[in-house]
Every structure is written in C-alpha cells, then in structure tokens.
Amino acid sequence: QTNLSDPNATFFNITSLFGNTIYIINISANTKYQGKFSSGVQIKTKEGVPLLSAVNLQCDIITYCSISIRWQPTPPGYLQGILIGYTLSYQKVDMEEIQYESLNAESTSYNVIKLDAFTNYNIVLIALTKNGGGKNSQLTCKTDDAVPIQPPTGLAATSYYYPDKTNVSWIHINQSDWRGRPLGYTIAYKLLKQGDVDIPNQPWVMINVTYTNLSMYQLQNLQLYSQYSLKIAGYNKKGIGSFSGVINFDTCHILNPVVEINYISIPPFANPNNSSQFPPEGIMIAPTEHSLKQCAGICSSFSENISFVYTKVQKTSLEFVKMSSDKIKLPVTVPVQVYNSSYSSTVQLSGFVFLFIPSNTSVQLAENEKLVFKNTASSLATLVIYILLNCLFGVILFYCQYQNSQTKSHCFTLSGIFEEIYFSIITITTVGYGDKIPLTFCGRVSLIVWTFMGIVLTSICVGNIISALTVDVVSSVIDLYPKYTVIAKLGSPEYLWANKISSINLIKDKNFSSHLDVLDGLRAGQAKYAVFDQYTIEAYRVVMMQFNIKVAKVFNTDNSYYGVSLGGNYSLLQSCMNGLLKNSSAMVASAMHDFKIIKRLHTCKK
C-alpha cells in the first residue's frame, strides 16, 4: 500500500515487483477519512532473469578425478520466468580455463569427471529463463588425493665415498604431480652381483624417506664390491606412486684411494722408523700392505694408484678417530673414509677385557635377601651339632661332680636333663665359673678340656655362619676366567682366544656379527659377560657409560696375538684379509723367532 500526497496525481510507478507475476491493483480517494477502493485491476509483469539460481548448492567427492554437484530448485517467485535450464561451469582455482556444461530444467545434480586429483575447483551454477541467466550460485570443491602420477627424475647413486654406503640423489616431483600432500619417497634396491658372482632372485629392499627439502639419502650396510639395482617413487597418504626407471650401481668405487693405517707401536710388529719419511718398521707392516692391496683389488677401481699413509696412535686412546665422520660406526675398519678421502685401518692390540652389567640396587637387595635366608638355613646343621656337643659334655661334667654322683637317678628326669644342659652352656662361656666348679679331679680335668674345646667349637660355628653368608659375594669376583656364560664377536681375535680356553663358557650357537651386537646381547641378558680386545673397547666407552657396562677384568697377553683389526660386516674383505695374513703367518713366526734370538743375545751382552 502506497499513499500519494498529491491530490492531482493521475499516475504512479510501482517498482520492486517480481517478474512474470500477476498483481491486483486497487485505488481510493481519501479525505481525512479512508475512501472506498475501486474495483481491482489485474496486471502481469514481464518475465525477467532468476533472482537466485539454486538453493543449498553442495559438492561431494566421488573419486580423485570426479565430484558430484547437487542443489535444490529455486523457489518459483525467484525465477521471474519459466526455468528453461542451467549452465554449470568449473575451473581450477587461479587458472583461466573454464569448462561449461548445459543442464535441463529438471536437473538437481551433476557429476563432474576428468578432474585433476587434489585440486581446488570453483563451481558456478546459473539458472536460465528465456530472458537470460540469473544471479549465479557458486562454491569451491577439492578433489580427493591419489598416488603420485609421476616418479622423481634424475635418480643417481654415488659410491665414491664409503665402500659399504651409497649416496642416492634425485630431483623432487613437481607439486602438481604429487596429487596429495607429499609424505616422502620410497627407495627400492636389491643385490644383483657380489664380486663376479650373480645373486639371482633377490627381493627388493624398501626404505621410506620422509619428505624434506633435501633430495638425497645414504644407503648403508651394503655388501662390498657388489652391484645393486635401484629405483625410487614418491608416496602420500594414498600410497606409493609409479617408480622411476631402474639404474644399477656398484659399491666400493673409490678413485685413487689413500689408505691411512693407524698403528700402535708394539715391537716387533710395528714401531716407528728413525726417519719420518719412511713407513714404520716391523714384521706386520709388509703383510698388511700386501694384503690390503690384494684384497682391495677385488674392486678394480679401488686398486688404482693405491697408496699408504701411517699414523702412530697411543694404544689407550682413539683420539685419531675424532676426525672421522659422525656417521661412521666404530671401530674403524678397512677401508672406511675418515678425512680428505683417506681410509683407516688398525694394528691389533694385544690383550682382552671382560665386560658385565652390574645389577641395579633393587635387584641386588632382592638377591641379598634370598642369599641370607638360603645360607642361614644351610648353616643350621653346624648350629645343631654345636648344641648336641654342649649337651654331651654337660652330661659328662654333670656326672663328674660329687654331689651329682649321689643323685644319678635324676639324670633321666626333665630336671636332670635341664641341669646338664644348663651346666654345659654356662661353662663354655665366662659366665658362672664362680658357682659352677666341679669338685672332683675328673670333673676339673673335663672342664679344662671342655673350656678349650668350647672356644674352638664357638669359633668354628660362628666362622661357618659368616662364611656361608659371604661366600657367594666373594665368588662373584673373577679369579682367572668367568664361571658364567661369555659372548664375543664371531671370528674376532677375542672370540678365537676365548674359544681356545676350555675354562671360558663361550656361547657359540649365536651369531654376533658386530661389537654392537655383542653389547646389545649383554644388555638383553643373553650372557653374563662379554669379551673385547683392549683396542676395540676404547671405541665403545660412550656406549658403556650410557648403559652402565663395566670392566670386570683385564687380560694382558705376551704379544703373541697380532693382526689387523677388521670391524663391521665386511665379510668379503675380512675373509680375504684373514686368508692372506694366515698365509703370511709362517713369515711372521720366523721373524718372531729371529727377534727373540736377537733379543736374548742382546740381553746376554749386557
């Protein structure tokens, strides 16, 4: 209803009406009172475009490449005409290309297909009348994740730094090809050949690497002088994408290596030369160099222009290892890169140590409690014998007294037995000598004998009880060799040494392939003791402190054990070195014999 203030007005424009709608118009002339309305006039507005294209426009994910768009029809009053259809358009966010779809008037949903995974799309829906399109309805939808559509590119493997490790590098997958949030890469490798021997039907070893800005990873614990296949793929929450092409790489490709031999001065095996320009002297120098050259020759590129540098180190210190990479696991072996493309080996130190883990306080207290009860029970036999001897001599002394001999019949009564035991107990100590003195000669002689025997018996009884309570504690200290089980690294000098000694209970049915495995076995309670050589133990002092591993006993040998220290799982190189050194044992033994003769003659001259 609208009031006009001009009494002469003959027309009025009505606005804000809905299109394609019938209206009834009435008019009245008014004074200060409301006049009578005229009869109504019907009029229909022209058609227009929809004021609203859809109600409750929504989208649902179907797959990683399709979504479903659904809506409710526009209320008739907002159409302003007859609905003849819809236009649906979609485009990637921040992209200019738009795709259009025409839909009929009865449509309330539409499936959009052939979309890119993990992508935001702007969806626009426009309702149409014959006058055109109305006000659009729009929303943004995101497709589901999918596995990466492309693998990384530029895959490469570099083995020039570590014989048992390989640096793998690649170029990141493009963000648009991840089709989801990047989680990382899956590196797959498998062994093809070891030396010249084919190793068929090996499974792929899969390693997941978390996504970072750095596109590189180091494969470790590889076989030396071996060939591997390598491939890589990206992965997200939907899984692993397609793998790259396979490449092959070889371990132990080391160009012009310098082997740094860190030796300990142990004449006659190795001792410094008078001139620093020349290698050390000693019967182990030539066999070590010869063995290294021949064993390194298994890997052809390693044997090119190989040279040696010698560094003297203290036998109680591994300070020289500080310049090595933090990623290198000690003990240093042959060959491992340490500094400026050099590699390190060691001369074996004579002597071995036994390690153990002390029981914690609560465990020790519990063990001590059991020990006290057990040994107290075992000492009761001594106490019973002691009481019976008291009773026996009580009877003898009771009958040796004159007044008691007059009343012998009382001996077999309860009061008589009590008197006998009472007399025996007070005469074995210093209590009651004044009022318990035998009157007869026989009684006094018996009392003298009993007094000395009582002192001896008391000492024996007390000594047995104390000994029973302490013998297990004292016996826990190693006198010569441990009486409990011992573990050692398989094939190591300490293993061979312990295996020759029948008194050492060495566990042989478990394969401890590294010194860390031995320490882990000790911590897991697989044995009471572990044996290491004195040189290697220096490399594990931090681990020993961390897990409260203590040295139980140290064995210093007479330098009859010698060789090259080879740690780690380098089975091929170890086998080669051990074989060549064994072949050189006759030469070493002969040199040792000559050395002892020269030393003896030198001593005689003095």
Secondary structure, DSSP 8 states (H G I E B T S, - for coil): ----S-TT-------S--TT-EEEE-----SSS-------EEEE------S-S-EEEEEEEEETTEEEEEEE---HHHHSS---EEEEEEEETT----EEEEE-TT--EEEE-S--TT-EEEEEEEEEETTEE---EEEEEE------SS--EEEEEE-SS-TT-EEEEEE---HHHH-S---EEEEEEEEEEETTEE--S---EEEEEE--S--EEEE-S--TTEEEEEEEEEEETTEE------EEEES---SS-EEEEEEE-BTTTBB--SSTTS--BSTTHHHHHHHHHHHHTTSGGGGTT-EEEEEEE-TT--GGGGGS-TTS-SS--TT-B-STTEEEEEE--S-EEEEE----HHHHHHHHHHHHHHHHHHTHHHHHHHHHHHHHHHHHHHHTSHHHHTTGGGGGSHHHHHHHHHHHHHHHSSTTTTT----SHHHHHHHHHHHHHHHHHHHHHHHHHHHHHHHHHHHTS-SSS-SSEEE--TTSHHHHHHHH-TTSEE--SS---SHHHHHHHHHTTS-SEEEEETTGGGGGHHHHHHTT-EEEEEE---S----EE--SS-HHHHHHHHHHHHHTHHHHHHHHHHHHHHHHHHHHH-
